[in-house]
Amino acid sequence: MEHPATKLTRPKTFSVTTAPTTSLSTPHWRNSIGEWPPNSSDLNPLDYAVWSILEEKACQKPHPNVESLKKALKKAWKETLDTLVKIVDNFPKRLKACIDAKGGHFE
């Protein structure tokens, strides 16, 4: 099933001198006045939690090669599953904090 936001009201065009032009019907992720949501690292769990946890667990010592790092990251990921559940459960509070901050930084 095709997502509603992928329906085009006119065909794509592409040439060497111009970028593709498309006109989407009003996507569900825009607000009532057509604004796109902000891109906030405060709302990206990888940015505000996961990377630092993985780095702390997997990079306590230097790795001699990429394979060693990959192995350490996979092990850290498996050990982090309970924490990931807590991060997801806390997400509605983060959304509210972002709304209360009117989209601004809130940490």
Backbone bond lengths (Angstrom), bond angles and torsions (degrees), N, CA, C in turn:
res aa  C-N    CA-C-N  psi(-1)  N-CA   C-N-CA  omega(-1)  CA-C   N-CA-C  phi
1 M - - - 1.455 - - 1.529 109.36 -
2 E 1.287 115.68 133.23 1.451 120.88 -177.97 1.525 110.95 -80.13
3 H 1.330 116.91 138.44 1.463 122.16 177.73 1.525 108.62 -71.29
4 P 1.353 118.26 138.71 1.476 120.66 -177.04 1.524 113.31 -56.36
5 A 1.328 117.90 -32.23 1.463 119.83 -177.06 1.521 112.39 -70.70
6 T 1.321 117.95 -13.15 1.460 119.50 -179.29 1.524 112.61 -88.69
7 K 1.320 117.66 -6.06 1.468 120.19 178.52 1.526 109.68 -73.50
8 L 1.287 116.67 125.34 1.456 121.44 -179.52 1.514 110.02 -96.60
9 T 1.346 115.40 142.18 1.454 118.66 176.80 1.522 111.18 -89.12
10 R 1.315 116.72 -13.44 1.461 121.32 172.45 1.521 107.14 -147.46
11 P 1.301 117.77 156.73 1.458 119.75 -175.12 1.527 112.52 -69.38
12 K 1.329 116.04 154.68 1.459 121.23 174.32 1.516 109.02 -70.59
13 T 1.313 115.56 145.57 1.452 120.26 171.05 1.517 107.23 -128.81
14 F 1.291 116.37 147.69 1.453 119.76 -179.98 1.509 108.93 -146.25
15 S 1.310 114.96 133.60 1.456 119.54 174.13 1.519 107.22 -144.98
16 V 1.297 115.18 171.55 1.456 119.73 -179.16 1.522 110.88 -64.95
17 T 1.316 117.77 -31.68 1.461 120.61 -174.76 1.523 113.90 -92.07
18 T 1.320 118.11 -13.65 1.463 119.15 -179.35 1.518 110.86 -131.99
19 A 1.307 115.11 150.96 1.463 120.29 175.80 1.516 108.86 -76.59
20 P 1.332 118.28 162.74 1.462 119.88 176.95 1.531 110.28 -58.59
21 T 1.304 115.98 139.01 1.458 119.15 177.24 1.517 108.48 -114.87
22 T 1.310 115.03 130.48 1.458 120.65 178.29 1.506 108.20 -141.75
23 S 1.268 115.81 156.55 1.456 121.38 174.64 1.521 106.97 -130.22
24 L 1.304 115.95 112.09 1.457 120.15 -178.76 1.515 110.77 -89.23
25 S 1.320 115.72 147.45 1.449 117.83 169.63 1.522 106.52 -65.22
26 T 1.310 118.93 161.48 1.454 121.45 -174.43 1.521 110.80 -56.95
27 P 1.331 116.88 109.50 1.462 119.54 -179.61 1.520 111.67 -69.11
28 H 1.316 116.54 151.67 1.453 121.96 -177.53 1.518 112.96 -65.67
29 W 1.339 118.80 -18.46 1.466 119.52 -176.24 1.526 112.77 -88.38
30 R 1.312 118.25 -1.78 1.463 120.20 174.86 1.519 109.37 -85.92
31 N 1.335 115.98 150.97 1.460 118.36 177.79 1.524 109.91 -81.55
32 S 1.320 116.07 -175.53 1.465 120.53 -172.49 1.528 113.83 -64.83
33 I 1.335 118.26 -20.03 1.470 119.14 178.32 1.531 111.56 -107.31
34 G 1.351 116.23 17.61 1.449 121.13 172.55 1.515 116.54 83.69
35 E 1.328 118.14 9.23 1.457 120.18 179.69 1.524 110.98 -79.38
36 W 1.327 115.80 144.38 1.455 121.36 175.18 1.523 108.04 -80.40
37 P 1.337 117.78 151.34 1.461 118.95 177.96 1.523 110.58 -68.16
38 P 1.339 116.90 151.89 1.459 118.93 178.71 1.527 110.99 -69.86
39 N 1.301 115.39 156.34 1.461 121.01 174.81 1.519 106.09 -97.15
40 S 1.310 117.28 103.79 1.448 121.42 -173.25 1.523 111.40 -118.57
41 S 1.322 116.15 125.41 1.464 118.98 174.68 1.520 110.76 -66.52
42 D 1.334 117.28 -20.55 1.465 121.54 175.66 1.522 111.42 -66.73
43 L 1.334 117.63 -19.64 1.460 121.79 -179.00 1.524 112.27 -110.76
44 N 1.303 117.19 12.85 1.456 120.95 177.65 1.526 108.14 -113.63
45 P 1.339 117.15 103.78 1.468 119.50 -176.58 1.528 114.10 -54.59
46 L 1.331 117.47 -31.07 1.463 118.56 177.05 1.520 110.70 -63.08
47 D 1.335 117.23 -37.59 1.462 120.89 -178.63 1.526 112.74 -77.25
48 Y 1.329 118.21 -44.67 1.458 118.69 -172.95 1.514 114.52 -89.87
49 A 1.328 119.65 -7.44 1.456 119.04 -177.94 1.519 114.47 -146.03
50 V 1.299 117.72 -55.35 1.464 121.12 -165.20 1.524 113.06 -65.18
51 W 1.341 118.39 -48.27 1.461 119.35 -176.44 1.517 111.60 -59.74
52 S 1.329 117.35 -41.97 1.465 119.07 -178.70 1.528 111.81 -66.87
53 I 1.329 117.14 -35.56 1.463 120.81 177.58 1.525 110.13 -66.42
54 L 1.323 116.60 -47.39 1.463 120.43 179.27 1.530 111.53 -62.29
55 E 1.315 115.79 -41.99 1.458 119.43 179.68 1.531 110.81 -62.68
56 E 1.325 116.56 -43.73 1.462 120.71 -179.78 1.531 111.33 -60.89
57 K 1.337 116.31 -42.67 1.458 120.71 -177.21 1.539 112.37 -77.29
58 A 1.318 117.10 -41.63 1.460 120.59 -170.77 1.525 114.09 -90.99
59 C 1.296 117.73 -18.01 1.473 119.22 -172.63 1.526 112.30 -117.94
60 Q 1.310 116.83 32.46 1.462 120.14 177.94 1.524 111.14 -67.28
61 K 1.318 116.08 -25.53 1.461 121.45 177.28 1.529 107.74 -133.45
62 P 1.328 117.32 154.75 1.464 119.71 177.92 1.531 110.77 -65.42
63 H 1.305 115.50 148.62 1.468 121.19 178.95 1.522 109.14 -104.90
64 P 1.332 116.90 135.41 1.467 119.67 -177.78 1.526 113.76 -73.79
65 N 1.363 116.25 -18.81 1.465 118.95 -178.59 1.534 109.42 -159.33
66 V 1.306 115.63 173.08 1.465 121.85 -177.25 1.526 110.91 -65.30
67 E 1.314 117.03 -38.35 1.471 119.66 -179.53 1.525 111.36 -61.28
68 S 1.305 117.20 -39.44 1.464 121.41 177.81 1.528 110.35 -63.27
69 L 1.318 116.68 -42.72 1.466 121.13 177.97 1.519 110.72 -63.90
70 K 1.327 117.51 -45.19 1.474 121.08 179.00 1.523 110.82 -58.68
71 K 1.311 116.53 -44.46 1.468 121.24 -179.80 1.533 110.51 -62.13
72 A 1.323 116.68 -43.49 1.462 121.01 179.45 1.530 111.36 -65.36
73 L 1.333 116.97 -39.87 1.469 120.47 178.99 1.525 111.35 -66.79
74 K 1.321 117.88 -40.70 1.468 120.48 177.92 1.525 110.78 -63.21
75 K 1.323 116.87 -41.68 1.460 121.23 178.41 1.536 109.73 -64.03
76 A 1.319 117.09 -45.67 1.467 121.39 179.32 1.526 110.94 -61.76
77 W 1.340 116.94 -39.49 1.466 121.04 179.20 1.524 110.39 -60.36
78 K 1.327 116.95 -45.99 1.465 120.81 179.65 1.515 111.21 -62.70
79 E 1.329 117.18 -37.46 1.468 121.48 -179.90 1.521 112.36 -73.72
80 T 1.321 117.56 -13.84 1.462 122.20 -173.13 1.528 112.87 -98.69
81 L 1.311 119.19 -0.90 1.470 121.35 -173.95 1.525 113.09 -56.88
82 D 1.331 119.03 -43.05 1.469 120.33 178.62 1.519 111.43 -62.18
83 T 1.316 116.50 -39.34 1.463 120.74 178.30 1.522 110.73 -65.83
84 L 1.331 116.97 -37.69 1.468 120.22 179.29 1.526 111.02 -62.38
85 V 1.323 117.22 -38.09 1.464 120.73 177.26 1.524 109.79 -61.24
86 K 1.321 117.45 -42.89 1.473 121.36 178.86 1.532 110.90 -63.97
87 I 1.325 116.26 -39.76 1.468 120.58 178.77 1.535 110.05 -61.60
88 V 1.318 116.09 -45.58 1.471 120.62 179.23 1.528 110.60 -64.61
89 D 1.320 117.52 -42.73 1.467 120.89 179.61 1.524 111.72 -63.40
90 N 1.329 117.92 -29.59 1.459 122.34 -179.40 1.528 112.98 -83.01
91 F 1.325 117.15 -9.58 1.466 120.72 -173.45 1.536 113.99 -59.17
92 P 1.344 120.49 -41.46 1.472 118.35 177.61 1.535 112.96 -57.27
93 K 1.323 118.38 -34.95 1.473 121.19 177.13 1.523 110.15 -65.67
94 R 1.331 116.72 -38.42 1.464 119.92 178.52 1.529 110.85 -66.80
95 L 1.327 116.48 -40.06 1.469 119.69 177.09 1.522 111.01 -60.96
96 K 1.328 117.10 -43.83 1.467 121.01 178.97 1.529 110.25 -63.08
97 A 1.326 117.42 -42.09 1.461 120.68 178.64 1.527 110.86 -61.30
98 C 1.322 116.85 -38.77 1.464 121.09 178.16 1.526 110.95 -66.04
99 I 1.326 115.87 -42.22 1.472 120.58 177.92 1.522 110.02 -63.60
100 D 1.347 116.28 -45.57 1.472 120.40 179.44 1.529 111.54 -61.37
101 A 1.349 116.41 -31.49 1.466 121.17 178.74 1.525 111.67 -86.68
102 K 1.337 115.85 7.78 1.470 122.71 -179.54 1.545 111.25 53.71
103 G 1.343 114.29 41.49 1.458 119.97 177.31 1.503 114.47 84.02
104 G 1.320 116.78 -3.31 1.474 120.09 -179.54 1.519 111.74 -82.80
105 H 1.318 114.94 179.46 1.460 121.77 179.53 1.516 108.98 -66.44
106 F 1.325 118.13 136.85 1.464 120.06 -177.14 1.507 114.09 -129.56
107 E 1.299 119.00 10.71 1.469 120.50 174.49 1.479 110.73 -122.40
